[in-house]
Amino acid sequence: MTEKKCYPKENKNCWSYMSEGSRVDRYVVDGHVHRKPVYFGHDKRSDRKVVLKRAEPIFDSSLPYDPDRSGTICLAYESQLQKRARHPNICPVESIVEKNGRHYLVTPNLGKNLFFHIDKTQPPIEDRLIILEDIANALAHCHHNNIVHLDVKERNVVVKDKKGILIDFGAAREFGARHDVADKFALATENCGPPEYLNDGVFTLRSDTFSFAYMAFWTLTGKTPYKQYDAKHEPRYAIQQFHPLSLAQYNGFGELVIAGLNKRQELRPMIKELADAIKEQTARLRRPQNEQTAELSLVSS
């Protein structure tokens, strides 16, 4: 099978996509994500569904143009961090396979993303909180291992059996380490990435707090906390669309989500605080209705 070009040849970051039915090692391509070097496929031996992510070149003007080599370095770095962050709520890495000198990261296809899940199924608030709790726990585990994800968003969370699973470590970095992977900060998602990272390339463990809080706000309200805009004409995140009491019904967790949306990273809570608070909130929702009523009566009196 031949590969088809999806970008003009003069584009320096050009890549190709494989046709349906193409083979990469023992995997068969069933389709691809529009304008992304990501493929859906299955294992020829077991018929198990997988995702194949092609090495995507990341360039710095001071480096020679070598897409296969630079892309493979980035993919290997991503695989290394994702394996180190092994956790029940983090998608595992299977392998890196090669075809015609190009490398692909193979992970299991675990299901639809959180955006699709909420849009199509409209799950109850308790189910949404459980998914957020899963992702907060996964991020807390990453931070314990000095790994910052840097691209937390509803499309990088898949939902399987009502459980949230964090995917795509393409923008992830090891906190406090010197990096040889050029220009990786360009991979963060513009509309929900931490402002200090998108504007200045600076990140801390609290950078993930901003993106998680952004996702949590959308998951619970169906709205984005900041107005979307043309970055050429307005400062990033200049127009706030939430009130400090927007999530008051979620008690301490709601307060921490609002604090997590602060544009100053030093004023945000650590993700572990959010994980503990959401655990308390979901436990409160699971209590029998008569216990919740009694608690509310005690507070009001």
C-alpha positions as CSV (number, residue, x, y, z in Angstrom):
1,M,0.0,0.0,0.0
2,T,1.3,3.5,-0.8
3,E,1.2,6.4,1.6
4,K,-0.9,9.5,0.8
5,K,0.3,13.0,1.5
6,C,-2.0,15.0,3.7
7,Y,0.0,18.3,3.7
8,P,1.7,20.2,0.9
9,K,5.3,19.1,0.1
10,E,6.6,22.5,0.9
11,N,5.4,22.3,4.5
12,K,8.5,21.5,6.6
13,N,6.4,19.5,9.1
14,C,4.7,17.4,6.4
15,W,3.8,13.8,7.1
16,S,2.0,11.1,5.3
17,Y,-0.8,8.8,6.3
18,M,-1.2,5.1,5.5
19,S,-4.1,3.6,3.6
20,E,-6.6,1.3,5.2
21,G,-5.2,-2.3,5.2
22,S,-1.6,-1.2,5.4
23,R,0.6,-3.4,7.6
24,V,3.0,-2.2,10.3
25,D,4.7,-5.2,11.8
26,R,1.9,-7.4,13.0
27,Y,-0.7,-4.6,13.1
28,V,-3.2,-3.7,10.4
29,V,-4.4,-0.1,9.8
30,D,-8.2,0.3,9.9
31,G,-8.2,4.1,9.7
32,H,-6.6,7.4,10.8
33,V,-7.4,10.5,12.8
34,H,-7.9,13.5,10.5
35,R,-4.8,15.7,10.1
36,K,-2.9,13.8,12.8
37,P,-0.3,11.0,12.5
38,V,-2.5,8.6,14.6
39,Y,-4.0,5.4,13.3
40,F,-6.6,3.0,14.5
41,G,-5.8,-0.7,13.8
42,H,-5.9,-4.2,15.1
43,D,-3.4,-6.9,16.0
44,K,-3.3,-9.5,13.2
45,R,-2.7,-12.3,15.7
46,S,-5.3,-11.6,18.3
47,D,-7.7,-9.1,16.5
48,R,-7.3,-6.8,19.5
49,K,-7.8,-3.1,18.8
50,V,-4.9,-0.8,19.0
51,V,-3.8,2.8,18.4
52,L,-0.6,3.5,16.4
53,K,1.0,6.9,16.8
54,R,3.7,7.8,14.3
55,A,6.9,9.6,15.3
56,E,6.1,13.2,14.8
57,P,9.1,15.5,14.1
58,I,9.6,18.4,16.3
59,F,12.0,21.1,15.0
60,D,14.2,23.8,16.2
61,S,15.6,26.3,13.7
62,S,19.2,25.6,14.9
63,L,18.9,21.9,14.1
64,P,19.2,20.2,10.7
65,Y,16.0,19.0,9.1
66,D,15.8,15.3,9.8
67,P,12.2,14.3,10.4
68,D,12.6,10.6,10.9
69,R,15.5,10.9,13.4
70,S,14.0,13.8,15.5
71,G,10.5,12.3,15.5
72,T,11.9,8.9,16.6
73,I,13.8,10.6,19.5
74,C,10.6,12.3,20.7
75,L,8.6,9.1,20.4
76,A,11.1,7.1,22.4
77,Y,11.1,9.9,25.1
78,E,7.3,9.7,25.2
79,S,7.3,6.0,25.5
80,Q,9.9,6.1,28.3
81,L,7.9,8.5,30.4
82,Q,4.6,6.7,29.8
83,K,6.1,3.4,30.9
84,R,7.6,5.0,34.0
85,A,4.1,6.4,34.9
86,R,2.5,3.0,35.1
87,H,-0.8,3.2,36.9
88,P,-4.3,1.7,36.6
89,N,-5.6,5.0,35.2
90,I,-2.9,5.6,32.7
91,C,-2.9,3.9,29.2
92,P,-0.1,1.3,29.0
93,V,2.5,1.3,26.2
94,E,2.8,-2.0,24.2
95,S,5.8,-1.4,22.0
96,I,7.4,0.7,19.3
97,V,7.3,-0.8,15.8
98,E,9.0,0.2,12.6
99,K,8.1,0.3,8.9
100,N,10.3,1.7,6.2
101,G,12.5,3.6,8.7
102,R,9.5,5.2,10.4
103,H,8.5,4.3,14.0
104,Y,5.1,4.0,15.6
105,L,4.1,3.8,19.3
106,V,1.5,1.1,19.9
107,T,-1.0,1.4,22.7
108,P,-4.4,-0.4,23.3
109,N,-7.5,1.2,21.9
110,L,-9.5,1.6,25.2
111,G,-12.5,3.4,23.9
112,K,-14.0,6.9,23.2
113,N,-12.6,10.1,24.8
114,L,-14.3,12.0,27.6
115,F,-15.6,14.7,25.2
116,F,-17.4,12.1,23.1
117,H,-18.6,10.3,26.2
118,I,-20.2,13.3,27.8
119,D,-21.6,14.6,24.5
120,K,-23.3,11.3,23.5
121,T,-24.3,9.7,26.8
122,Q,-24.8,12.7,29.2
123,P,-23.6,10.8,32.3
124,P,-24.8,11.8,35.8
125,I,-22.7,14.1,37.9
126,E,-21.5,11.2,40.1
127,D,-20.1,9.4,37.1
128,R,-18.3,12.5,35.9
129,L,-16.8,13.1,39.3
130,I,-15.5,9.5,39.4
131,I,-13.8,10.0,36.0
132,L,-12.2,13.2,37.3
133,E,-11.1,11.4,40.5
134,D,-9.4,8.7,38.3
135,I,-7.5,11.3,36.3
136,A,-6.5,13.3,39.4
137,N,-5.1,10.1,40.9
138,A,-3.2,9.4,37.7
139,L,-1.7,12.9,37.6
140,A,-0.8,12.7,41.3
141,H,1.1,9.5,40.5
142,C,2.9,11.1,37.6
143,H,3.9,14.1,39.8
144,H,5.2,11.7,42.5
145,N,7.5,10.4,39.7
146,N,8.5,13.9,38.6
147,I,6.5,13.6,35.3
148,V,4.4,16.5,34.1
149,H,1.8,15.6,31.4
150,L,1.3,19.2,30.0
151,D,-1.6,18.2,27.8
152,V,-4.5,17.3,30.1
153,K,-7.8,17.8,28.3
154,E,-11.1,15.9,27.7
155,R,-9.8,14.5,24.4
156,N,-6.8,12.9,26.2
157,V,-9.0,11.0,28.6
158,V,-10.7,7.9,27.5
159,V,-13.6,6.3,29.3
160,K,-13.8,2.5,29.7
161,D,-16.4,0.9,31.9
162,K,-17.0,4.4,33.6
163,K,-13.3,4.6,34.5
164,G,-11.2,7.5,33.3
165,I,-7.8,6.7,31.7
166,L,-5.2,9.3,30.8
167,I,-3.6,8.9,27.4
168,D,-1.1,10.7,25.1
169,F,2.2,11.7,26.8
170,G,3.4,13.4,23.7
171,A,3.9,16.8,25.4
172,A,5.1,15.3,28.8
173,R,8.3,16.3,30.3
174,E,10.4,15.2,33.3
175,F,10.4,18.0,35.9
176,G,13.8,19.2,36.9
177,A,15.7,17.3,34.1
178,R,17.7,18.8,31.3
179,H,16.0,18.1,28.0
180,D,17.6,17.3,24.6
181,V,14.2,17.0,22.9
182,A,14.0,20.4,21.0
183,D,10.9,22.6,21.2
184,K,8.6,20.1,22.9
185,F,6.5,22.9,24.5
186,A,5.0,23.6,21.1
187,L,2.9,20.4,21.5
188,A,0.7,21.7,24.3
189,T,-2.9,22.4,23.4
190,E,-3.4,26.1,22.9
191,N,-6.9,26.6,24.3
192,C,-6.4,24.7,27.6
193,G,-2.7,24.5,28.2
194,P,-1.1,26.3,31.3
195,P,-0.4,29.9,30.4
196,E,3.1,30.0,31.8
197,Y,4.0,27.1,29.5
198,L,2.3,28.3,26.4
199,N,3.6,31.9,26.7
200,D,7.1,31.3,28.1
201,G,7.9,27.6,27.9
202,V,8.1,27.4,31.7
203,F,6.4,24.6,33.6
204,T,6.1,23.2,37.2
205,L,4.0,20.4,38.7
206,R,1.2,23.0,39.1
207,S,1.0,23.4,35.3
208,D,-1.0,20.2,35.1
209,T,-3.3,21.7,37.8
210,F,-4.4,24.4,35.5
211,S,-5.3,22.1,32.6
212,F,-7.0,19.6,35.0
213,A,-9.1,22.4,36.5
214,Y,-10.0,23.6,33.0
215,M,-11.2,20.1,32.1
216,A,-13.0,19.6,35.4
217,F,-14.8,22.9,35.0
218,W,-16.0,21.9,31.5
219,T,-16.9,18.4,32.6
220,L,-19.1,19.7,35.5
221,T,-20.7,22.7,33.8
222,G,-20.5,22.1,30.0
223,K,-18.8,25.5,29.7
224,T,-15.2,26.6,29.2
225,P,-13.8,28.8,32.0
226,Y,-12.1,31.3,29.7
227,K,-13.4,32.7,26.4
228,Q,-11.9,31.3,23.2
229,Y,-10.2,33.9,21.2
230,D,-7.8,34.8,18.4
231,A,-4.4,34.7,20.0
232,K,-3.1,37.4,17.7
233,H,-5.5,40.0,19.1
234,E,-6.0,39.3,22.8
235,P,-3.7,38.1,25.6
236,R,-4.1,34.5,26.4
237,Y,-6.9,33.7,28.9
238,A,-7.7,37.4,29.3
239,I,-11.5,37.0,29.4
240,Q,-12.7,35.0,32.4
241,Q,-16.1,33.3,32.0
242,F,-16.5,31.9,35.5
243,H,-17.7,33.2,38.9
244,P,-15.7,32.3,42.1
245,L,-18.9,30.5,43.3
246,S,-19.5,28.7,40.0
247,L,-18.8,25.3,41.6
248,A,-20.0,26.0,45.1
249,Q,-22.2,22.9,45.1
250,Y,-19.1,20.7,45.0
251,N,-17.8,22.1,48.3
252,G,-14.0,22.0,48.8
253,F,-13.4,20.3,45.5
254,G,-15.2,23.1,43.7
255,E,-13.1,25.7,45.5
256,L,-9.9,24.0,44.5
257,V,-10.9,23.8,40.9
258,I,-11.5,27.6,40.8
259,A,-8.1,28.1,42.6
260,G,-6.6,25.8,40.0
261,L,-7.7,28.2,37.2
262,N,-5.5,31.0,38.6
263,K,-3.2,32.3,35.9
264,R,-0.4,32.5,38.5
265,Q,0.9,29.0,38.9
266,E,2.3,29.6,42.5
267,L,-1.3,30.3,43.7
268,R,-2.7,27.0,42.4
269,P,-3.1,23.9,44.6
270,M,-1.1,20.8,44.0
271,I,-3.0,18.0,42.1
272,K,-2.8,15.8,45.1
273,E,-5.0,18.3,47.0
274,L,-7.6,18.1,44.2
275,A,-7.4,14.2,44.2
276,D,-8.1,14.1,48.0
277,A,-10.9,16.7,47.7
278,I,-12.7,14.9,44.9
279,K,-12.5,11.6,46.7
280,E,-14.3,13.2,49.6
281,Q,-16.9,14.7,47.3
282,T,-17.6,11.4,45.6
283,A,-17.9,9.6,48.9
284,R,-20.4,12.2,50.0
285,L,-22.5,11.6,46.9
286,R,-22.5,7.8,47.5
287,R,-23.9,8.2,51.0
288,P,-27.6,7.2,51.5
289,Q,-30.0,10.1,50.8
290,N,-31.2,10.2,54.4
291,E,-27.6,10.7,55.6
292,Q,-27.1,13.6,53.1
293,T,-30.3,15.2,54.3
294,A,-29.3,14.9,57.9
295,E,-25.9,16.5,57.2
296,L,-27.5,19.4,55.3
297,S,-30.0,20.0,58.2
298,L,-27.1,20.0,60.7
299,V,-25.2,22.5,58.7
300,S,-28.2,24.8,58.3
301,S,-29.0,24.7,62.0
